[in-house]
Amino acid sequence: MSLLDELETLRAEAAAGLKAAADPAGLEAWRIKYIGTKGLLKAWMKRMGEVPKEDKPAFGQRMNALKDELTAAFEQAQAGTAAARPAAKASFDVTEPLPAGQRHEFGRRHPLTRTTEQLRDTLRALGFEVVEGPEVEDERHNFDDLNIPADHPSRDNWDTFFIAKDALLRSQTSTVQIRVMEQRSRTPPIRVIAPGRVYRPDTIDATHASTFHQVEGLYVDRNVSMADLKGTLQLMVEGLFGEGTRVRFRPSFFPFTEPSAEMDCSCPACAGEGCNVCKGIGWVELGGCGMVDPAVFEAVNRARGDNAYDPEVWSGFAFGFGIERLCMRRHGISDLRLFLENDLRFLRQT
Ligand code: DAH
């Protein structure tokens, strides 16, 4: 058999092999065998020496043509297997009914999202605007301007993740009070709520997590009083837990409010009768609130370089609630960890 005849046999084998290669792995094996750097074609090139001088040009041309042919055939086959997959998907008929007993899955909004939306709707009706602030903060916004000076023992109430010398993950959404008031494009009156994520290096258990959500509220106007605060929160709580839910304030302390209060509502599980959720008390704790401390207005004025929040003219209230806690009270959820696990059995219930 002449060399050219042998070459023809190789060509036929290669073509048959390529046809038989059904998947990407088979194609790759073919490529290595025939056109790879250590493949048969390369080995053939080396046989040029055996070819009589006068046949060399014809043999060389034949080799080159074969190489081009096999490379092109390989590329075509490769494109074919890649195209085959989406084509199979595209043939799925979306109008076909599901087999008996199976149902289509629909997505739902996360319970925390729904609680936040409920809060937003009630407060929006009272003229509050939803705003956001950064989750990576500096000490001034998380502490100093909220009247929590360095070395003051009350800082310990907010264990905080520091990520650099003056960069931390905010431990409370009260930061957004400062962020909003120091915007020079705004002047009082101010009515905002700021829902968002906060971070604390807590040990995780049924009521603690290293990240959770809060909603902050701030209202600044002339003659704002504790009665305005209580009326606003009364409406918010009725929106969340239903009409007839009662609220009560207990004296408390927060550096950025004076006076400060802790707010409770009548237990949504037993309507105040006393049950295991409220430990027989009939009330459950929801969060903190109070009248904006004049020291906060002064810090904001310093940052702005004006007297836009003159404490002699303006007063305000603020509040801050944990959204997980509100949502737990709303749906009778007893373990905070459920919010972080994304277990579909939990998420599907709401
Ligand atoms: N930022 C407080 C906390 O994380 C909650 C809070 C209390 C916010 C009283 C307020 C407030 O706006 O007035 O514990």
Residues whose N, C-alpha, C, O or C-beta is under 5 A from the ligand:
A	BS01	DAH	S171 Q172 S174 G217 F254 T257 G288 C289 G290 A318 F319 G320
